[in-house]
């Protein structure tokens, strides 16, 4: 943990040039800064700039381990990124990510905002409530990612590193238990709700955390609480239970979003870089060609290697069919076995992937694909990877409602929500209407639908841990959820791998930190 706080101390004491750190950060911790509302506005803007720097977090933590991505070499002969996460070869010496994904500086900056707002009489009451609603919501958001990734983590809710000169040894902090972390998250959600209730909840910016972001997160947290056992936290749901309080709480939170957002008619339009923040988007991270672009190029073909490509019917693609101008190298590519789970009449297929063959001089074909959700746009002879990163959208609400109804033994309601998603995916007169099954059949249908709906959005790994197969085991232990394979992603003897290991530098720097159980062999 000392290692963690050394990073924080350096961040605070060193000058920086991002949107938050316009001057050395000890200035933000001093009394000379917190004097007027515009300074608070600037500080909060900086919190979102820090979130944008973590834009790859949902996919890295929530999808890489789902084993739908190639982990060695992509179709273009270029080395794939993501291992040892994408092939689930994590060890204590090869952790995939380091230093808690670098989230503690973000959390500490939120802690400072909360502390400074307590006595900020220069900020209007409504604005103070709005900023506290955002702060508690964002802190819960970060801690929930840490909880789902590591289980128990150090809990820090104070901004102590800006309170003066501190002996770093006083900053050592052991991992809280998973139950303690989960309770902290639930407490922050409650505080976020209470503060947002003192504001005009109907006026909001989708690039900021809102009351509806908090409610969607609340549903995710309580679904997880009900269905996932982590350390000393035991799942409250086995099979179905119409009276399960966690599920009821999740359902109530989700119902607050109905009527506020909608499913757009055209799935592909969700990702239009020139028409952002449509009615389906609840919360997203902004990218703009004039400010900052994202990793979209690493999900698309290299234009220099695409001269001999054809479509799946053998028709030449003439060099650069997506008008990328320049892109690549292709570092992230989905496995063909996964793409084949889509029906050809599923509009999400061609709205999510661009598929092709690469043909060599001997006529040999290699099938490949690109994810096009974050393709960006071309303008004035330049291609910009400026697609927003959508964190929450309404389709997630619908499929979580299906999951809640299933858990509450309302199988008709579950099927109805699944069909809301299918009706958009397949269009009028389709033949894919879902007929209700038992609890486990419905869980499987929900997982399959979520896999197709949210490819590239950072959901699958968490879905594999939460949704359940026959025998009440998570789908991560079920072979049928490992597309194209006859073995599960994790064997039962590797159950500890549901969580991630901590890199050795963290433990070497803090004697109170212990390795995630199972990885300490």
BELBELCOR-V857891 format. One record per residue. SS is DSSP state (@ for helix, = for strand, . for the rest). BURIAL is 1 if it has 16 or more other C-alpha atoms within 10 Angstrom, else 0. Layout:
# BELBELCOR-V857891
ss;burial
SS;BURIAL
SS;BURIAL
This chain:
# BELBELCOR-V857891
ss;burial
.;1
@;1
@;1
@;1
@;1
@;0
@;0
@;1
@;1
@;0
@;1
@;1
@;1
.;0
.;0
.;0
.;0
.;0
.;1
.;1
.;1
.;0
.;1
.;1
.;1
.;1
.;1
.;1
.;1
.;0
.;0
.;0
.;0
.;1
.;0
.;0
@;1
@;0
@;0
@;1
@;0
@;0
@;1
@;1
@;0
@;1
@;1
@;1
@;1
@;1
@;1
@;1
@;0
.;1
.;1
.;1
@;1
@;1
@;1
@;1
@;1
@;1
.;1
@;1
@;1
@;1
.;1
.;1
=;1
.;1
.;1
.;1
=;0
.;1
.;1
.;1
.;0
.;0
=;1
.;1
.;1
.;1
.;1
.;1
.;1
.;1
.;1
.;1
.;0
.;1
=;1
.;1
.;0
=;1
.;1
.;1
.;1
.;0
@;1
@;1
@;0
@;0
.;1
@;1
@;1
@;1
@;1
@;1
@;1
@;1
@;1
@;1
@;1
@;1
@;0
@;0
@;1
.;0
.;0
.;1
.;0
.;0
.;1
.;0
@;0
@;0
@;1
@;1
@;1
@;1
@;1
@;1
@;1
@;1
@;1
@;1
@;1
@;1
@;1
@;1
@;1
@;1
@;1
@;1
@;1
@;1
@;1
@;1
@;1
@;1
.;1
.;1
.;1
.;1
.;1
.;0
.;0
.;1
.;1
@;0
@;1
@;1
.;0
.;0
.;0
.;0
.;0
@;0
@;0
@;0
@;1
.;1
.;1
.;1
.;1
.;1
.;1
@;1
@;1
@;1
@;1
@;1
@;0
@;1
@;1
@;1
@;0
@;1
@;1
@;1
@;1
@;1
@;1
@;0
@;1
@;1
.;0
.;0
.;1
.;0
.;0
.;0
.;0
.;0
.;0
.;1
.;1
.;1
.;1
.;1
@;1
@;1
@;1
@;1
@;1
@;1
@;1
@;1
@;1
@;1
@;1
@;1
@;1
@;1
@;1
@;1
@;1
.;1
.;1
=;1
.;0
.;0
=;1
.;0
.;0
.;1
.;1
.;0
.;0
.;1
.;1
.;0
.;0
.;0
@;0
@;1
@;1
@;1
@;1
@;1
@;1
@;0
@;1
@;1
@;1
.;0
.;1
=;0
.;0
.;0
=;1
.;1
.;1
.;1
.;0
.;0
@;1
@;1
@;0
@;1
@;1
.;1
.;1
.;0
.;0
.;1
.;1
.;1
.;0
.;1
=;1
=;1
=;1
=;1
=;1
.;1
.;1
=;0
.;0
.;0
.;0
=;0
.;1
.;1
@;0
@;1
@;1
@;1
@;1
.;1
.;1
.;1
@;1
@;0
@;0
.;1
.;0
.;0
=;1
=;1
.;1
.;0
.;0
.;0
.;0
=;1
.;1
.;0
.;1
.;1
.;0
.;0
.;0
.;1
.;1
.;1
.;1
.;1
.;1
.;1
.;1
.;1
.;1
=;1
.;1
@;1
@;0
@;1
@;1
.;0
.;0
.;1
.;0
.;0
.;0
.;1
@;1
@;1
@;1
@;0
@;1
@;1
=;1
=;1
=;1
=;1
=;1
=;1
=;1
.;0
.;0
.;0
.;0
.;0
=;0
=;0
=;1
=;1
=;1
=;1
=;1
.;1
.;1
.;1
.;1
.;1
=;1
=;1
=;0
.;0
.;0
=;0
=;1
=;1
.;1
.;1
.;1
.;1
=;1
=;1
=;1
=;1
=;1
@;1
@;1
@;1
@;1
@;1
@;1
@;1
@;1
@;1
@;1
@;1
@;1
@;1
@;1
.;1
.;1
.;1
@;1
@;0
@;1
@;1
@;1
@;1
@;1
@;1
@;1
@;1
@;1
@;1
@;1
@;1
@;1
@;1
.;0
.;0
.;0
.;0
.;0
.;0
.;0
.;1
.;0
.;1
.;1
.;0
@;1
@;1
@;0
@;1
@;1
@;1
@;1
@;1
@;1
@;1
@;1
@;1
@;1
@;1
@;1
.;1
.;1
.;1
.;1
.;1
.;1
@;1
@;1
@;1
@;1
@;1
@;1
@;1
.;1
=;1
=;1
.;0
.;0
.;0
=;1
=;1
@;1
@;1
@;1
.;1
@;1
@;1
@;1
.;1
.;1
.;0
.;0
.;0
.;0
.;1
.;1
.;1
.;0
@;0
@;0
@;0
@;0
@;1
@;1
@;1
.;1
.;1
.;1
.;1
.;1
@;1
@;0
@;1
@;1
@;0
@;1
.;1
.;0
.;0
.;1
.;1
.;1
.;1
.;0
.;0
.;1
.;0
.;0
